[in-house]
Every structure is written in structure tokens, then in C-alpha cells.
């Protein structure tokens, strides 16, 4: 909160300051100094912080100019992931869960009845360490959203099962989260949204080969 006794207004942030702040958050943005829009790469009317970063790199490393489109793409993907992650946390908060807990509940829910999986199955699906999964399960069990029980097919195993309260919680949370995601994507319109999904699917497939 700004003190009411402070009579000196804070100067507005400049484009250079915005780019420097972006650099601190984004490993691809490791550069400094004021940035100017590059008319060869971006319309100043729609330029974003990623444009400012790559403009600086073009000035400092012109030998990389032909490859900086890759930095631009992944810089925007990184920023989208971070920004939407924060929005999703806010969407799930009213239900008493965070993104980590939601992922566990959602994995159980979409597995179908009886909404029960082994810890190993959950860990493999969510790509978590055993310790990371245990912490999430402890929290969800205390909240009454899942139960742990012996696996009837494995004397040493356990089954993690969604409780009725857990199911109602994740059903409400997933609806709230999808609404947030749709508001963001709908700004593109149906055709561009479908094109975006096709492009991202192809890019992801290339990384997973």
C-alpha cells in the first residue's frame, strides 16, 4: 500500500524497464538496455515484450537474427504458461485446492468409475516423484477428497479413490478452469483457435519424438 504522505509520484515504467523486468523472469531474455521496435519484425502497434527482447538480441547478436523466431515462439509459450497458471490457481482457490491437487483429482475423475488408481499410476500420469505425490495425497486425504485403501490385487499396494466430496469438488473446479481458458482462447475466434491447436500439437509431437 502506498503511503498517503508520499507526495512524490513514482515515474512510469519505460519500454526498456519493461524489457529488463521480462528478462529477469524469462531465461531467453538475458539482455539489458532500452529496446526499440524493429519495423522489420513487428508492427509497433501490436508489439509485445517478446518483440522488445528479440529486437535487442538482433542488435547485439545479428548473427542469430535468422533463428530468433524460435526464441519468440517459446518466449510467448513460456509467458502464456506462466500467466495462465496464475489464473488457474485463482480459479481453483475457492474450492480449497491448488493446481497440484487439482491435477490429482482430475486424473482420478477422468479415469472413470470407480475413480481409483494406484499411486504408481498417478505418479506416471503426472510425471511426479514419489515424494511429490505423497505430499499431494496427504493433503487431499486430510481434506476428505480422496481415500487410501489396500489394493485387493496387490498385498503391498494401495488404491487412491476419489470420495463423493472429491468428485463434486473437481467437477466444479474443472468447469471454473475451463471457463478461464475459454475466455482467453475465444479472443482468437474459432478458426484461429483451431489453427493454434494444430500448430501446438505438431510442435509438441516434435519434442516428444
C-alpha positions in Angstrom: 0.0 0.0 0.0 1.3 3.5 -0.9 1.7 5.9 2.0 -0.7 8.9 1.7 2.2 11.1 3.0 4.3 10.3 -0.1 4.0 13.3 -2.3 6.4 12.2 -5.0 4.8 10.2 -7.8 6.7 7.2 -9.0 7.8 7.7 -12.6 6.1 5.5 -15.2 8.0 2.4 -16.4 9.7 2.8 -19.7 9.8 0.2 -22.5 13.4 -0.5 -21.5 12.4 -1.1 -17.9 9.6 -3.5 -19.1 12.1 -5.4 -21.2 14.5 -5.6 -18.3 11.8 -6.9 -16.0 10.8 -9.5 -18.6 14.5 -10.6 -18.9 14.6 -11.3 -15.2 11.6 -13.7 -15.4 12.5 -15.3 -18.7 15.8 -17.2 -19.3 15.6 -16.4 -23.0 15.5 -12.7 -22.1 19.0 -12.4 -20.7 19.9 -8.9 -22.1 19.7 -5.3 -20.9 19.3 -1.8 -22.2 16.5 0.1 -23.8 14.7 -1.5 -26.7 13.1 0.0 -29.7 10.5 -1.6 -32.0 12.1 -3.3 -35.0 9.8 -2.5 -38.0 11.2 -5.5 -39.9 9.8 -7.9 -37.3 6.9 -6.3 -35.5 4.2 -3.7 -36.0 4.8 -1.2 -33.2 1.0 -1.0 -32.7 0.9 -4.7 -31.6 4.5 -5.3 -30.4 4.8 -7.1 -27.1 7.7 -7.6 -24.6 9.0 -10.6 -26.5 9.4 -8.3 -29.6 11.4 -5.9 -27.5 13.7 -8.7 -26.2 14.4 -10.1 -29.7 15.0 -6.6 -31.1 17.7 -6.2 -28.5 19.2 -9.6 -29.5 19.2 -8.6 -33.2 21.1 -5.5 -32.3 23.7 -7.3 -30.1 23.9 -10.7 -32.0 23.0 -10.1 -35.6 24.4 -13.5 -36.4 21.4 -15.1 -34.6 18.8 -13.0 -36.4 17.6 -15.8 -38.7 17.0 -18.1 -35.7 15.3 -15.7 -33.3 11.8 -16.6 -34.5 12.3 -19.7 -32.3 13.1 -17.6 -29.2 10.0 -15.5 -30.0 7.7 -18.6 -30.2 9.0 -20.2 -27.0 9.2 -16.9 -25.2 5.5 -16.4 -25.8 4.7 -20.0 -24.8 6.6 -19.6 -21.6 4.7 -16.3 -20.8 1.3 -17.9 -21.7 2.0 -20.8 -19.4 3.1 -18.6 -16.5 0.2 -16.2 -16.9 -2.5 -18.9 -17.3 -1.0 -20.9 -14.5 -1.6 -17.9 -12.2 -5.2 -17.5 -13.4 -5.9 -21.2 -12.9 -4.6 -21.0 -9.3 -7.1 -18.3 -8.7 -9.9 -20.3 -10.4 -9.2 -23.3 -8.1 -8.7 -21.4 -4.9 -12.4 -21.1 -4.0 -12.5 -24.9 -3.9 -9.7 -25.2 -1.4 -7.2 -26.7 -3.9 -4.3 -25.6 -6.0 -3.1 -26.7 -9.4 -1.2 -29.6 -8.0 -4.1 -31.0 -6.0 -6.4 -30.4 -9.0 -4.2 -32.5 -11.3 -4.5 -35.5 -8.9 -8.3 -35.1 -8.6 -8.7 -34.6 -12.3 -6.6 -37.7 -13.1 -8.8 -39.8 -10.9 -12.0 -38.3 -12.2 -11.3 -38.8 -15.9 -10.2 -42.4 -15.3 -13.9 -43.3 -14.9 -15.7 -45.3 -12.3 -14.7 -46.3 -9.7 -12.3 -43.3 -9.9 -9.5 -45.3 -8.3 -5.8 -45.6 -9.3 -2.6 -46.8 -7.7 0.0 -44.3 -6.5 2.3 -45.6 -9.3 -0.4 -44.9 -12.0 -0.9 -41.4 -10.7 2.8 -40.7 -10.5 3.4 -41.9 -14.1 0.5 -39.9 -15.4 1.5 -36.7 -13.7 5.3 -37.2 -14.1 5.9 -36.6 -10.4 8.4 -38.1 -7.9 7.1 -40.5 -5.3 7.7 -37.8 -2.6 5.9 -35.2 -4.5 2.9 -37.4 -5.0 2.8 -38.4 -1.3 2.6 -34.8 -0.2 -0.3 -34.1 -2.5 -2.2 -37.3 -1.4 -1.6 -36.4 2.3 -3.2 -33.0 1.8 -6.2 -34.4 -0.3 -6.8 -37.2 2.2 -6.9 -34.7 5.1 -9.4 -32.7 3.2 -11.6 -35.7 2.7 -11.3 -35.6 -1.1 -9.5 -39.0 -1.6 -9.1 -42.2 0.4 -6.2 -44.6 0.6 -7.1 -48.3 0.9 -5.3 -51.6 0.4 -5.2 -52.9 -3.2 -7.1 -56.1 -3.3 -4.9 -57.3 -6.2 -1.6 -56.4 -4.6 -0.9 -57.2 -1.0 1.8 -54.5 -0.8 -0.1 -51.9 -2.9 -2.6 -49.1 -2.3 -5.5 -47.7 -4.2 -6.3 -44.0 -4.2 -10.0 -43.3 -4.6 -12.0 -40.2 -5.2 -14.6 -39.6 -2.5 -18.0 -38.2 -3.3 -16.8 -34.8 -2.0 -13.7 -35.1 -4.1 -15.8 -35.7 -7.2 -18.1 -32.7 -6.6 -15.0 -30.6 -5.9 -13.2 -31.5 -9.1 -16.3 -31.3 -11.2 -16.8 -27.7 -10.0 -13.2 -26.8 -10.3 -12.7 -28.1 -13.8 -15.8 -26.1 -15.0 -14.3 -23.0 -13.5 -10.9 -23.6 -15.0 -12.2 -24.4 -18.5 -14.2 -21.1 -18.3 -11.0 -19.2 -17.7 -9.2 -21.0 -20.5 -12.0 -20.4 -22.9 -12.2 -16.7 -22.3 -8.5 -16.5 -23.2 -8.7 -18.6 -26.4 -12.0 -17.2 -27.6 -10.3 -13.9 -28.3 -8.8 -15.7 -31.3 -12.0 -16.8 -32.9 -12.9 -20.4 -33.8 -10.7 -20.6 -37.0 -7.5 -19.2 -35.4 -8.1 -21.2 -32.2 -8.3 -24.5 -34.2 -5.1 -23.4 -36.1 -3.3 -22.7 -32.9 -4.2 -26.1 -31.5 -2.9 -27.8 -34.7 0.3 -25.9 -34.6 0.9 -26.6 -30.9 0.1 -30.3 -31.4 2.7 -30.5 -34.2 5.3 -28.7 -32.1 4.7 -30.9 -29.1 4.9 -34.1 -31.2 8.3 -33.0 -32.4 9.6 -32.5 -28.9 8.3 -35.9 -27.8 9.8 -37.9 -30.6 
